[in-house]
């Protein structure tokens, strides 16, 4: 049996991964962040990637804008409202984390 094959009745956990952006196949790149929700908890893998941690602020802002555009296309919230909601909870979490998390280095 090959990895990923399953038989009826298997109860193996399923990981629903995203596709990589198409530009990767043309230009290459470096993955810097992978975020996964398992049983309601966030698990991440990341690469330090930047000499200055300030660059992560730009990454988080860009991700927030992408999320806002997705919600806006689905008519759930406007882009502006989504960004306001993200910023509000981001600031609250930065000031008082509900889960400070743990870190372990894995290569």
ZIPEMO-V739153 format. One record per run of one state. SS is the DSSP state (H for helix, E for strand, C for the rest). FROM is the first residue (numbers start at 1). LEN is the number of residues. Records with the same first field share a line. If there is no record, write none. Layout:
# ZIPEMO-V739153
SS = FROM-LEN + FROM-LEN
This chain:
# ZIPEMO-V739153
C = 1-22 + 28-5 + 39-2 + 47-7 + 74-5 + 96-12
H = 23-5 + 54-20 + 79-17
E = 33-6 + 41-6
